[in-house]
Amino acid sequence: MTTVSTQRYRLLALLAALVVIAGGVVYWATNRTDAYVFNGGEISPAAAAPALDLTDQNGAPFTLAQENGTVSLIYFGYTTCPDLCPTTLNDFTIVKDDLGDAAEQVDFIMVTFDPERDTQARMKEYLNFFDPDFVGLRGDDAQTQQFLQDYGVTIKRVEYPNSSTGYLIDHTALIYVIDKEGRLRLTYPYGTDPLMIAEDVQHLTTE
């Protein structure tokens, strides 16, 4: 093989190699899938959410197991709350609206830790003000203490004897997100942008 032929062969081989490399780069760039980065506090490793065997605002028994296949947003609060709870439930309505059709795969749940005042009828009336499809849960004192412990919710009763409310309750204000497999995946502190929550929930509905 002559020197010219050898050089031409090497050039063609180099060009072929560059074409293969370029093709690989294009394929990687168009087919790679970046891992989703959640806006909320991710719980890793994800584990089965603690049970919530309670009663809803319609008097029907409720368990988290029946929610498998849907994403659940859970908030622990009480209906006499003057600020944190109504604001969070309003955020729930924003999240639901932003999800559009995907909201059919999501349940929005409020669990009361004030069963003394939050009767079934009161829970139903309160949630209807925000969205009648929201789920309100309550239990007896023993059940209440159990889920407070299981989910790490702290409460402190503050007496106001001269007020019509009688007492208020200082409390943890987190939103908990359970995925379609019943695993506790995310938490959000009070004040998180509901559109950021909706973005995460949208992703969970597609997993």
C-alpha positions as CSV (number, residue, x, y, z in Angstrom):
1,M,0.0,0.0,0.0
2,T,1.4,3.4,-1.0
3,T,2.0,6.2,1.5
4,V,-0.9,8.2,-0.1
5,S,-3.2,5.2,0.2
6,T,-2.2,4.6,3.8
7,Q,-2.9,8.2,4.7
8,R,-6.3,8.1,2.9
9,Y,-7.2,4.9,4.8
10,R,-6.3,6.4,8.1
11,L,-8.3,9.5,7.3
12,L,-11.3,7.5,6.4
13,A,-11.0,5.4,9.6
14,L,-10.7,8.6,11.7
15,L,-13.8,10.1,10.0
16,A,-15.7,6.9,10.6
17,A,-14.7,6.9,14.3
18,L,-15.8,10.5,14.7
19,V,-19.2,9.7,13.1
20,V,-19.7,6.9,15.6
21,I,-18.7,9.1,18.5
22,A,-20.9,12.0,17.3
23,G,-23.8,9.5,16.9
24,G,-23.3,8.3,20.4
25,V,-23.3,11.8,21.8
26,V,-26.5,12.7,20.0
27,Y,-28.2,9.5,21.2
28,W,-27.1,10.1,24.8
29,A,-28.3,13.7,24.7
30,T,-31.7,12.9,23.3
31,N,-32.4,9.8,25.3
32,R,-30.9,10.5,28.8
33,T,-33.4,11.0,31.6
34,D,-32.2,13.1,34.5
35,A,-33.3,12.0,38.0
36,Y,-36.1,14.1,39.3
37,V,-35.2,16.4,42.1
38,F,-38.0,17.0,44.6
39,N,-38.9,20.4,46.0
40,G,-39.9,18.9,49.3
41,G,-37.9,17.2,52.0
42,E,-37.4,13.7,50.6
43,I,-37.5,10.8,53.1
44,S,-34.8,8.3,52.1
45,P,-35.1,5.4,52.2
46,A,-38.9,5.6,51.7
47,A,-40.7,3.3,54.0
48,A,-44.4,2.3,54.6
49,A,-46.3,5.2,56.1
50,P,-47.6,4.6,59.7
51,A,-51.2,3.4,59.8
52,L,-54.1,5.7,60.0
53,D,-57.1,3.6,61.1
54,L,-59.7,6.4,61.7
55,T,-63.1,7.6,60.8
56,D,-63.9,10.1,58.0
57,Q,-66.3,13.1,58.1
58,N,-69.1,10.9,56.7
59,G,-68.7,8.3,59.5
60,A,-67.0,5.7,57.3
61,P,-63.9,3.8,58.4
62,F,-60.7,4.8,56.8
63,T,-57.3,3.1,56.4
64,L,-54.3,4.2,54.4
65,A,-54.2,0.8,52.8
66,Q,-57.4,1.7,50.9
67,E,-55.5,4.6,49.4
68,N,-52.9,2.4,47.6
69,G,-52.8,3.5,43.9
70,T,-53.3,7.2,44.8
71,V,-51.0,9.9,46.1
72,S,-52.1,11.2,49.5
73,L,-51.3,14.6,51.0
74,I,-51.9,14.5,54.8
75,Y,-52.1,17.4,57.2
76,F,-52.6,17.2,61.0
77,G,-54.5,20.2,62.3
78,Y,-57.8,21.3,63.9
79,T,-60.8,23.3,62.8
80,T,-60.5,26.1,65.4
81,C,-57.0,26.9,64.2
82,P,-56.9,30.6,63.4
83,D,-54.1,30.7,60.8
84,L,-51.9,27.7,59.9
85,C,-54.7,25.2,59.2
86,P,-57.0,27.3,57.0
87,T,-53.9,28.5,55.1
88,T,-52.7,25.0,54.5
89,L,-56.1,23.8,53.3
90,N,-56.3,26.8,51.0
91,D,-52.9,25.6,49.6
92,F,-54.5,22.2,49.1
93,T,-57.1,23.8,46.8
94,I,-54.3,25.5,44.8
95,V,-52.4,22.3,44.5
96,K,-55.5,20.4,43.3
97,D,-56.4,23.1,40.8
98,D,-52.8,23.1,39.4
99,L,-52.8,19.3,39.0
100,G,-55.8,19.4,36.6
101,D,-56.8,15.9,35.5
102,A,-54.0,14.4,37.6
103,A,-55.9,15.4,40.8
104,E,-58.1,12.4,40.2
105,Q,-55.1,10.3,41.4
106,V,-54.6,12.4,44.6
107,D,-56.4,12.5,48.0
108,F,-56.2,15.6,50.2
109,I,-56.5,14.6,53.9
110,M,-56.8,16.6,57.1
111,V,-56.5,14.6,60.4
112,T,-57.7,16.4,63.5
113,F,-55.9,16.1,66.9
114,D,-58.8,17.9,68.6
115,P,-61.6,15.3,68.6
116,E,-63.1,17.0,71.6
117,R,-64.4,19.8,69.4
118,D,-63.9,18.4,65.9
119,T,-66.9,16.2,65.7
120,Q,-67.9,14.4,62.5
121,A,-70.4,17.1,61.6
122,R,-67.9,19.9,62.4
123,M,-65.2,18.3,60.2
124,K,-67.7,17.9,57.3
125,E,-68.8,21.5,57.6
126,Y,-65.3,22.8,57.8
127,L,-63.9,20.9,54.8
128,N,-66.9,21.7,52.7
129,F,-65.8,25.3,52.9
130,F,-62.6,24.4,51.1
131,D,-63.5,21.4,49.0
132,P,-66.2,18.7,49.7
133,D,-63.9,16.1,48.2
134,F,-61.2,16.7,50.9
135,V,-61.1,13.9,53.5
136,G,-61.4,14.7,57.2
137,L,-60.3,12.1,59.7
138,R,-60.8,11.8,63.5
139,G,-60.2,9.2,66.2
140,D,-60.6,8.7,69.9
141,D,-58.0,10.0,72.4
142,A,-56.0,6.8,72.2
143,Q,-55.9,6.8,68.4
144,T,-55.0,10.5,68.4
145,Q,-52.0,9.9,70.7
146,Q,-50.9,7.1,68.5
147,F,-50.8,9.0,65.2
148,L,-49.2,12.0,66.9
149,Q,-46.4,9.7,68.0
150,D,-46.1,7.8,64.7
151,Y,-45.8,10.9,62.6
152,G,-43.8,13.0,65.1
153,V,-46.4,15.7,65.5
154,T,-46.1,17.8,68.6
155,I,-49.0,19.7,70.1
156,K,-49.5,22.0,73.1
157,R,-52.8,23.1,74.4
158,V,-52.9,26.8,75.4
159,E,-55.9,27.8,77.6
160,Y,-57.8,31.0,76.9
161,P,-60.5,30.9,79.6
162,N,-61.9,34.4,78.7
163,S,-62.1,33.5,74.9
164,S,-65.1,32.0,73.1
165,T,-62.7,29.3,71.8
166,G,-61.7,28.2,75.3
167,Y,-58.3,27.0,74.1
168,L,-56.0,26.9,71.1
169,I,-53.4,24.4,70.2
170,D,-49.8,25.1,69.2
171,H,-48.7,22.4,66.8
172,T,-46.3,21.1,64.1
173,A,-47.4,22.3,60.7
174,L,-46.1,19.8,58.1
175,I,-47.7,18.4,55.0
176,Y,-46.9,14.7,54.5
177,V,-46.9,13.0,51.1
178,I,-47.6,9.3,50.7
179,D,-46.9,7.7,47.3
180,K,-49.1,5.3,45.4
181,E,-47.4,2.3,47.1
182,G,-48.2,3.6,50.6
183,R,-44.7,4.9,51.3
184,L,-44.0,8.2,53.2
185,R,-42.0,10.1,50.6
186,L,-42.0,13.9,51.3
187,T,-42.7,16.5,53.8
188,Y,-43.3,20.3,53.4
189,P,-43.0,22.9,56.1
190,Y,-45.7,25.6,56.5
191,G,-45.4,28.3,53.8
192,T,-44.1,26.1,51.0
193,D,-45.2,27.4,47.6
194,P,-48.2,25.2,46.7
195,L,-47.1,25.2,43.0
196,M,-43.9,23.5,44.0
197,I,-45.9,20.9,45.9
198,A,-48.0,20.4,42.9
199,E,-45.0,19.8,40.7
200,D,-43.7,17.1,43.0
201,V,-47.2,15.5,43.3
202,Q,-47.5,15.5,39.5
203,H,-44.3,13.6,39.3
204,L,-45.4,11.0,41.9
205,T,-48.6,10.3,40.0
206,T,-46.5,9.3,37.0
207,E,-44.2,6.9,38.9
